Amino acid sequence: YMPYHPGLLAPPPFLINIVDMDQDQVTQEFQLIGTAFESRMEYVAGAYYFDESAASHDTNVLPLTAGGMRIDRHPTADNGAFAVYGQATYTPSAFSERLHLTGGGRWSQDEREATKQDTTTLANGMVVPAPRGTADRTFTDFSPSAAVVYDITDDLSVYAKVATGYQTGGFNLTASTMARFAEGFGPEYADSYELGLKSIWFDNRLRLNAALFTTERTDMQVSVPDPNNLSVTDMFNAGKATINGFELDVAARPVPALDLSLAYAWTEARFDRITNSLGQNVKDLYAYDQVPRHKASVTAGYEWPGTRLGVPSASVTYSYQSKMDASPSIGAVIGSYGLLDARVGLAEIPVAGGNLRFSLWGRNLTDEEYQIFHFIYV
């Protein structure tokens, strides 16, 4: 039950959404892991199966915008997926066995079936049922990947990686028309490129990993609200985007009892193109959501020498996230915030011939107020 309310002192909610859903699924995966060529090759191969059936009764009431109009939806979905995959890493005898070559791929087949039945009850009580819609599509894809790793020393390695990804198409159960529902939307694709290094310094007292990456998303599945009815949206393969980023991970142990860590991520995500029904590029009307420009966390942990009661320890973490767009609607922004967490514990407590661990932790100790969700209806 979700009443979208403009405020405590404002008029009644402009949208009330009630969803009652029943869903069943079965998934199974098999893997074969082994080595070959005198252990120069390590490999993994597998098969994956997924089957799902779901049905729901969705009620949307618009008390203000349509004089109390009510829309009842009875959608069903039957989805199946099958995939086979494999990956192998080979270390040739050349280059002093410091070169590692990896290749892999995944073949997927996804079957999507859905039905949709909408009934509209007008403000005057008149019931207007819509025709029942059915939809059925099958999608297939092969996504390869490759990586090259070179160990400069035993404690320093660099790598380059290329990977492709696929998100299956489907049907939008809140489509504006039955024709749009039956048409559905196609798969979305991603090509990712990454350069990085992994290193250990000062006799394992410092670990430093860093990576640069870029991802190109094509045929993006873009959700577009119907301006005539806020409770329905249409999904189109109308987007193209680029994501660039940098990640840094540092862990240090300057003395045996003290652990320090730092994690930082910089991400720049932008739409390159969003095409409307007229073929126009309207990317400036959309925000790339759920991607903050900066994310960071710092942790310090200390473990004291053991006592007869156990081994005491304590840690504190501060995490920060910069502002980000919360939805594709321009202006729906979640502001930046930082959270302070802490934990104290006592391990190896002797109890009845065994050991017991006790921990006490707290989150957001500074009582920071921050948003986790923000949307705009226009």
Buried (B, 14 or more C-beta within 10 A) or exposed (E): EEEEEEEEEEEEBBBBBEEEEEEEEEEEEEEEEEEEEEEBBBBBBBBBEBBBBBBBEBBBBBBEEBEBBBBBBBBBBBBBBBBBBBBBBBBEEEEEEBBBBBBBBBBBBBBBBBBBBBBBBEEEEEEEEBEEBBBEBEBEBEBEBBBBBEBEEEBBBBBEBEBBBBBBBBBBBBBBEBEBBBBBBBBBBBBBEBEBBBBBEEEEEBBBBBBBBBBBBBBBBBBBBBEEBBBBBBBBBBBBBBBEBBBBBBBBBEEEEEBBBBBBBBBEBEBBEBBEEEEEBBBEBBBBBEBBBBBBBBBEBBBEEEEEEBBBBBBBBBBBBBBBBBBBBEEBBBEBBBBBBBBBBBBBBEEEEEEEEEEEEEEBEEEEEEEEEBEEEE
